[in-house]
Amino acid sequence: MRTRTVYVLALALTLLLAGCTSGGSGPAGGRITLRFQSLAWQQESVEANKELVKEWNASHPDVKVEYVQGSWDSVHDQLLTSFEGGEAPDIIHDASDDLADFAYGGYLADLTGLLPPRLKSDIPQRSWETATFGDGVYGVPFLQEPRVLIANSAWLKKAGVRIPTPEQPWSWDEFRTVTKRLSGQGRYGVAWPLKEPVSATLNLSLSAGGELFHRGADGKVTIRFGAADQVVPRTIHAQANTDHSASPTTLGSGGSDTLPGFFAGRYAMVPLGFSYRQQIAQQAPKGFRWQVLPAPAGADGLTQGVSPQTLSVAEDSPHKKEAAEFVAFLLRPRNMVRLALGDWMLPTGTRALADPALHTSEDGWATGTALATHLRSAPAQSVRGYPEWKDKVATPAFQEYYSGAIGTQELRRRLEKDGNLVLARYQR
């Protein structure tokens, strides 16, 4: 009888220990389940992400990944709510300029010791800087897009203007001159879609040497809107209000909103993110000829800021190691190419960027890849309080400036005085 009792106790202890080491979320048997929230929205991109999840699950029976669809429109608030509620996905797709508050707030895991050397060395340091906050790395930057000029090639050819190349781009002054030459009789040389004016202005201003955010010896950031920061805003303001070479009706529009007018021949050029080429390729009328041109260059050449798409791991995830392994799988060079092609963007990885599929002249791929080495961390990348500054101060100020409602001095006052008050609250 005593032998049977000992056996029963031993069996119970064995089952208890097995239950304690089964791997957390997931069914019995030790399988782990990870939730991957993707913000992919274009059909090709969604398909590429889902295919890669399926391939992972087929080759990793003990670590299942569930695909969760998120949205760029609401990701910041949605993530904040999920973090505070303890319901954040294990693997998080976002953009690097949205990570600062989450990283400093302790919501994201430091990936420094979780990523394989292959992935660390393949992505250039200038890209890693976009997801580095303090001493930690809180996201893997994997897709990026320069801002380019999408041009009506027939219109430019007929006008006889010099066509810029990455080797010989237009200066900002030449760009202004060209847009004046292309305008008249109800048509405009350029249509600036500036519904969200802040990132476009700040990122393009790097070409002129603009910094705007200045970090002092004490680590605190202050805003100074100097001469270099004003080159791009003054150009856009002059095109819209002095030269009348920029369409006034598109200043409050999103990028997609400008395409019908572009196809109808109302604008010769539209500055857009590189990924808009997909919509243009799909929607352009038959026979419409378009081409990709580099954005204008300033004192610092073709340099421009980017906020790459990133993959992060939640600090509260009980399976950080496995989540990081999935990120490394997703970003193998060939897989990174698949994601880049699906999103019509550029990969950050040097091996992926060398893929021949990204160097064709078709749809302007070669022009985009030629700009990759000129991409730098966006000016506001590590600034705490940037989202609030952008929404409450910078966006309305730039919108009023570009519409002609206020001048440069008032713009400067708002960005500096009002902006520094916002940033100060986050740096006490």
Order of alpha helices (4+ residues) and beta strands (2+ residues): alpha-beta-alpha-beta-alpha-beta-alpha-alpha-alpha-beta-beta-beta-beta-alpha-alpha-beta-alpha-beta-beta-alpha-alpha-beta-alpha-beta-beta-beta-alpha-alpha-beta-alpha-alpha-beta-alpha-alpha-alpha-alpha
